[in-house]
Amino acid sequence: MQNYLYRFFTNLDNQIFRVKKAEDILKVWKTSLFLYLATIIIYIWMAWLGMGTNPISRELTSVSEGAYNALKLWFIAGRALFAILIAALILYLTSYYFYLFTKIRYKKLVIMQQVVLAMMLFERLLWIPLFVYLGLDWYVSPFSLGIITSYITEIEWFIYFLGALSVIQLWIIIFQAKFISNLSSMKRWKVWAIVILWHVIAYSIVATLSIYDEQLIAGWLNE
């Protein structure tokens, strides 16, 4: 079976069935490589536009233009490395997590996560016009619960946590549950439990890193 990522978005049920019946799947690594490159490009673009550079921007009045540009380039390089790490975690660590519980062939779970990564990259592309034209950060996107949470509480961790839960993320959760249910004999409630648990863990890590990411950058700039 050839691995055609786009078919999951044109005929999802049929493609899941084909993956389930396939003895071997070709060109999985090519799709992963393409997604790696796309992730790096999108994260570099986001960093170039200034997304996530609030700590650097605050230093604009205290450093020279050359120093500021150097800081921004270092930030972009860091985001490129971060993109590589993110892609690896989504494609391979998440696949391993589900493999431990489901025993579905690891390569098939990687294919599932390729779809997930593609959707997450699409979500990041949606963040760009929201930031450029409306000045909204990702965690207060109108497609997530973050903006509602910001009116309820000022606790940053909860805003980041619920800001990570968006319409795209709900699609991903449903897709993963559907994919695993079709490829394993697990009871549906168990499938939903392991999928939701993973996302709760992931959103918790995102919320924690979002707080410390800005603090670390600000501390580094003030050294």
VMD Tcl script that draws the C-alpha trace (Angstrom):
set ca {
  {0.00 0.00 0.00}
  {1.23 3.49 -0.88}
  {1.04 6.09 1.86}
  {-0.93 9.03 0.46}
  {-1.56 11.52 3.25}
  {-4.11 13.59 1.34}
  {-6.51 10.63 1.06}
  {-7.26 10.88 4.78}
  {-8.83 14.25 4.05}
  {-10.77 13.16 0.97}
  {-12.01 9.69 1.98}
  {-11.21 9.09 5.64}
  {-13.16 5.87 6.25}
  {-11.82 4.17 3.14}
  {-8.23 5.14 3.91}
  {-8.47 3.88 7.50}
  {-9.84 0.58 6.14}
  {-6.94 0.34 3.67}
  {-4.40 0.95 6.44}
  {-6.08 -1.72 8.58}
  {-5.88 -4.35 5.81}
  {-2.42 -3.42 4.53}
  {0.38 -5.92 5.10}
  {3.01 -3.28 4.40}
  {2.91 0.43 3.77}
  {5.43 2.13 1.49}
  {6.98 5.59 1.58}
  {6.07 6.33 5.20}
  {9.47 7.96 5.71}
  {8.97 10.27 2.70}
  {5.75 11.63 4.17}
  {7.47 12.08 7.53}
  {10.35 13.95 5.88}
  {7.92 16.25 4.06}
  {6.12 16.97 7.34}
  {9.44 17.68 9.09}
  {10.35 20.24 6.44}
  {6.87 21.79 6.52}
  {7.04 22.06 10.33}
  {10.44 23.79 10.22}
  {9.32 26.24 7.52}
  {6.09 27.15 9.32}
  {7.81 27.63 12.69}
  {10.51 29.79 11.11}
  {7.83 31.85 9.38}
  {5.95 32.30 12.65}
  {9.12 33.36 14.46}
  {10.03 35.78 11.65}
  {6.63 37.42 11.97}
  {7.29 37.89 15.66}
  {4.98 35.24 17.11}
  {6.28 34.35 20.55}
  {8.88 37.13 20.59}
  {7.25 39.29 23.26}
  {10.28 39.10 25.60}
  {12.57 40.17 22.75}
  {10.27 42.99 21.64}
  {10.34 44.45 25.14}
  {14.12 44.77 24.83}
  {13.88 46.93 21.71}
  {14.32 50.19 23.61}
  {17.33 48.99 25.60}
  {19.53 47.46 22.87}
  {20.90 48.58 19.53}
  {19.20 47.64 16.28}
  {22.03 45.22 15.46}
  {21.75 43.51 18.83}
  {17.98 43.27 18.49}
  {18.26 41.66 15.04}
  {20.84 39.22 16.39}
  {18.49 38.25 19.22}
  {15.69 37.72 16.73}
  {17.88 35.49 14.54}
  {18.84 33.40 17.57}
  {15.16 33.13 18.41}
  {14.33 31.96 14.88}
  {17.12 29.36 15.01}
  {15.79 28.14 18.34}
  {12.29 27.84 16.92}
  {13.63 25.80 13.99}
  {15.20 23.33 16.42}
  {12.00 23.34 18.45}
  {10.07 22.48 15.28}
  {12.24 19.40 14.74}
  {11.62 18.29 18.32}
  {7.87 18.90 18.07}
  {7.60 16.89 14.85}
  {9.54 14.00 16.40}
  {7.38 13.98 19.53}
  {4.14 14.04 17.55}
  {5.17 11.42 15.00}
  {7.14 8.97 17.12}
  {6.69 9.46 20.86}
  {2.91 9.72 20.59}
  {2.85 6.67 18.31}
  {4.84 4.72 20.89}
  {2.45 5.78 23.66}
  {-0.53 4.40 21.73}
  {1.44 1.29 20.74}
  {1.99 0.42 24.40}
  {-1.75 0.30 24.98}
  {-3.12 -0.95 21.67}
  {-0.38 -3.13 20.17}
  {-1.33 -1.81 16.73}
  {1.63 -1.97 14.36}
  {3.88 0.98 15.10}
  {4.17 2.05 11.45}
  {0.38 2.31 11.19}
  {0.28 4.50 14.28}
  {2.96 6.72 12.74}
  {0.64 7.14 9.74}
  {-2.12 8.19 12.13}
  {0.20 10.74 13.67}
  {1.21 12.07 10.25}
  {-2.41 13.09 9.79}
  {-2.36 14.64 13.28}
  {0.79 16.63 12.52}
  {-0.66 17.84 9.21}
  {-3.76 19.12 11.03}
  {-1.63 20.79 13.70}
  {0.37 22.57 11.00}
  {-2.89 23.71 9.43}
  {-3.91 25.10 12.82}
  {-0.65 27.03 13.07}
  {-1.28 28.52 9.65}
  {-4.62 29.74 11.00}
  {-2.80 31.41 13.90}
  {-0.74 33.58 11.53}
  {-3.52 35.88 10.19}
  {-5.01 36.05 13.69}
  {-1.68 37.34 14.98}
  {-0.82 39.60 12.04}
  {-4.22 41.24 11.58}
  {-5.82 40.95 15.04}
  {-2.80 40.72 17.33}
  {-4.11 37.50 18.93}
  {-1.71 34.91 20.37}
  {-2.43 31.22 19.85}
  {-3.92 30.69 23.31}
  {-6.64 33.30 22.74}
  {-7.60 32.10 19.30}
  {-11.36 32.32 18.61}
  {-11.14 28.65 17.65}
  {-10.08 27.64 21.19}
  {-11.37 27.91 24.75}
  {-8.52 30.19 25.78}
  {-10.28 33.46 25.04}
  {-13.30 32.42 27.14}
  {-11.03 31.24 29.95}
  {-9.22 34.59 29.99}
  {-12.51 36.25 30.97}
  {-13.06 33.74 33.79}
  {-9.61 33.61 35.36}
  {-6.28 35.41 35.24}
  {-4.31 32.24 36.05}
  {-2.02 31.88 33.05}
  {-1.67 28.10 33.31}
  {-5.41 27.52 32.87}
  {-5.57 30.00 30.00}
  {-2.75 28.19 28.20}
  {-4.21 24.75 29.00}
  {-7.67 25.52 27.66}
  {-6.18 27.66 24.90}
  {-4.59 24.46 23.59}
  {-8.06 22.89 23.27}
  {-9.37 24.08 19.92}
  {-11.73 22.96 17.17}
  {-8.76 21.39 15.35}
  {-7.70 19.55 18.51}
  {-11.21 18.18 18.95}
  {-11.05 16.89 15.37}
  {-7.71 15.25 16.17}
  {-9.07 13.56 19.30}
  {-12.06 12.18 17.39}
  {-9.83 11.06 14.51}
  {-7.39 9.24 16.80}
  {-10.21 7.50 18.65}
  {-11.80 6.45 15.35}
  {-8.51 5.26 13.86}
  {-7.54 3.19 16.91}
  {-11.06 1.77 17.35}
  {-11.00 0.51 13.76}
  {-7.54 -1.04 14.03}
  {-7.82 -2.64 17.47}
  {-10.24 -4.83 19.41}
  {-10.19 -2.56 22.45}
  {-13.47 -1.41 23.92}
  {-14.38 2.08 22.78}
  {-14.39 3.57 26.26}
  {-10.80 2.38 26.76}
  {-9.77 3.90 23.44}
  {-11.33 7.22 24.37}
  {-9.71 7.06 27.81}
  {-6.15 6.62 26.50}
  {-6.66 9.26 23.81}
  {-8.07 11.85 26.21}
  {-5.40 11.04 28.82}
  {-2.67 11.72 26.27}
  {-4.14 15.06 25.34}
  {-4.58 16.10 28.97}
  {-0.88 15.30 29.53}
  {0.11 17.13 26.35}
  {-1.94 20.25 27.13}
  {-0.53 20.30 30.66}
  {3.02 20.23 29.29}
  {2.17 22.94 26.73}
  {0.69 25.16 29.45}
  {3.72 24.71 31.72}
  {6.25 25.28 28.94}
  {4.36 28.36 27.73}
  {4.83 29.98 31.14}
  {8.49 29.06 31.55}
  {9.37 29.67 27.89}
  {8.76 33.41 28.22}
  {10.46 33.55 31.62}
  {13.55 31.74 30.31}
  {13.83 34.02 27.27}
  {13.39 37.12 29.39}
  {16.01 35.88 31.87}
  {18.47 35.11 29.10}
  {18.03 38.58 27.61}
  {18.66 40.24 30.96}
  {21.90 38.38 31.69}
}
mol new
graphics top color blue
foreach p $ca { graphics top sphere $p radius 0.5 }
foreach p [lrange $ca 0 end-1] q [lrange $ca 1 end] { graphics top cylinder $p $q radius 0.2 }
display resetview
